[in-house]
């Protein structure tokens, strides 16, 4: 696989407490001006995103592709994957707020998929997902689980 690079553009105006920012996909143009604030990060989002929500989307999206590839390689290509990813940020003694975990829950529809094959695919997908690897290297707990639908 060739080297992959993607760009996002961020504009932030103001201080942390009262400031606001916007995130735009610089490479694809798929989204523009996604609003975010510190309040949307630590309290009610009120229609704004946060870096943690974007990380959850990135990890979940990457994991879905990894799982689709692994299940296909095991002879059980998925018809549908429903992935939920929850990023957890918490206070770590002496380090401030840190990303401490990512919980990935997959719901999988694939013809003839048995539990052993599902669990093998899940393990291989976690091992092959670059975002899972990144989070683990950073010291975060990555938990993955799946069920058949």
C-alpha positions as CSV (number, residue, x, y, z in Angstrom):
1,X,0.0,0.0,0.0
2,X,1.4,3.4,-0.9
3,X,2.0,6.1,1.7
4,X,-1.3,7.9,2.5
5,X,-1.6,11.5,3.5
6,X,-4.7,13.4,4.2
7,X,-5.2,17.0,5.3
8,X,-7.7,18.8,7.6
9,X,-7.8,22.5,8.0
10,X,-8.7,24.1,11.4
11,X,-9.4,27.7,12.3
12,X,-9.7,28.6,16.0
13,X,-10.7,32.0,17.2
14,X,-10.6,33.2,20.8
15,X,-9.4,31.7,24.0
16,X,-10.1,28.2,25.2
17,X,-13.1,29.0,27.4
18,X,-15.0,31.1,25.0
19,X,-13.4,30.4,21.7
20,X,-14.7,28.4,18.8
21,X,-13.2,26.6,15.8
22,X,-14.2,25.0,12.6
23,X,-12.7,21.9,10.9
24,X,-12.6,21.4,7.1
25,X,-11.6,18.4,5.1
26,X,-8.7,19.8,3.1
27,X,-8.0,16.7,1.0
28,X,-11.5,15.5,0.0
29,X,-13.8,18.4,0.6
30,X,-16.2,15.9,2.2
31,X,-17.0,18.3,5.0
32,X,-16.5,22.0,5.6
33,X,-16.7,24.2,8.6
34,X,-17.6,21.5,11.2
35,X,-18.0,23.7,14.4
36,X,-16.3,22.7,17.7
37,X,-15.7,24.3,21.0
38,X,-14.3,23.4,24.4
39,X,-17.8,23.3,25.7
40,X,-18.8,20.7,23.0
41,X,-15.8,18.7,24.2
42,X,-16.6,18.6,27.9
43,X,-20.4,19.3,28.1
44,X,-23.4,19.1,25.8
45,X,-22.4,19.1,22.2
46,X,-25.3,21.3,21.0
47,X,-24.7,20.4,17.4
48,X,-21.0,20.9,17.5
49,X,-18.3,18.1,17.3
50,X,-15.1,17.5,19.2
51,X,-11.7,16.0,18.5
52,X,-12.8,12.9,20.5
53,X,-15.9,12.5,18.4
54,X,-13.8,12.8,15.2
55,X,-11.3,10.2,16.6
56,X,-14.2,7.9,17.4
57,X,-15.4,8.2,13.8
58,X,-11.9,7.7,12.4
59,X,-11.2,4.6,14.6
60,X,-14.7,3.1,13.9
61,X,-14.4,3.8,10.1
62,X,-10.9,2.3,9.9
63,X,-12.0,-0.7,12.0
64,X,-15.0,-1.3,9.7
65,X,-12.8,-1.5,6.7
66,X,-10.3,-3.8,8.5
67,X,-13.1,-6.1,9.6
68,X,-14.6,-6.2,6.1
69,X,-11.2,-7.2,4.7
70,X,-10.5,-9.9,7.3
71,X,-14.0,-11.5,7.0
72,X,-13.7,-11.5,3.3
73,X,-10.3,-13.2,3.6
74,X,-11.9,-15.8,5.9
75,X,-14.5,-16.6,3.2
76,X,-17.3,-14.8,4.9
77,X,-17.6,-11.3,3.2
78,X,-19.9,-9.1,5.2
79,X,-23.2,-7.9,3.8
80,X,-23.5,-5.2,6.5
81,X,-21.3,-3.9,9.4
82,X,-22.7,-1.6,12.1
83,X,-19.9,-0.2,14.1
84,X,-20.1,1.9,17.2
85,X,-16.9,3.4,18.6
86,X,-16.7,5.2,21.9
87,X,-13.5,7.2,22.8
88,X,-12.9,7.8,26.5
89,X,-10.9,10.7,27.7
90,X,-10.1,11.0,31.4
91,X,-7.9,12.7,33.9
92,X,-4.6,10.8,34.3
93,X,-2.5,11.6,37.4
94,X,0.3,13.8,36.5
95,X,-0.6,13.9,32.8
96,X,-3.8,15.9,32.6
97,X,-6.6,14.7,30.4
98,X,-5.6,11.8,28.1
99,X,-7.3,9.5,25.7
100,X,-7.5,6.3,27.9
101,X,-9.7,4.0,25.8
102,X,-11.6,3.2,22.7
103,X,-14.5,0.7,22.8
104,X,-15.5,-0.7,19.4
105,X,-18.7,-2.7,19.1
106,X,-19.5,-4.4,15.8
107,X,-22.7,-5.9,14.6
108,X,-22.1,-8.2,11.6
109,X,-24.3,-9.6,9.0
110,X,-22.5,-12.2,6.8
111,X,-23.9,-15.4,5.2
112,X,-22.7,-18.5,7.0
113,X,-20.7,-16.6,9.6
114,X,-20.1,-18.8,12.7
115,X,-18.9,-17.5,16.1
116,X,-15.4,-18.8,15.7
117,X,-14.9,-17.1,12.4
118,X,-16.4,-13.9,13.7
119,X,-14.0,-13.9,16.7
120,X,-11.0,-14.7,14.4
121,X,-12.0,-11.9,12.1
122,X,-12.5,-9.5,15.0
123,X,-9.0,-10.3,16.4
124,X,-7.3,-9.9,13.0
125,X,-9.2,-6.7,12.3
126,X,-8.0,-5.2,15.6
127,X,-4.4,-6.3,14.9
128,X,-4.6,-4.8,11.4
129,X,-6.4,-1.6,12.1
130,X,-3.8,1.3,12.1
131,X,-6.0,3.3,14.5
132,X,-6.2,0.5,17.0
133,X,-2.4,0.2,16.8
134,X,-1.9,3.9,17.3
135,X,-4.2,4.1,20.3
136,X,-2.5,1.0,21.9
137,X,1.0,2.5,21.4
138,X,-0.3,5.7,23.1
139,X,-1.3,3.6,26.1
140,X,-5.0,3.6,25.6
141,X,-7.1,0.4,26.2
142,X,-8.7,-0.8,23.0
143,X,-11.6,-3.1,23.5
144,X,-13.4,-4.8,20.5
145,X,-16.5,-6.9,20.6
146,X,-18.9,-8.2,17.9
147,X,-22.2,-10.0,17.5
148,X,-23.9,-11.5,14.5
149,X,-27.1,-9.9,13.2
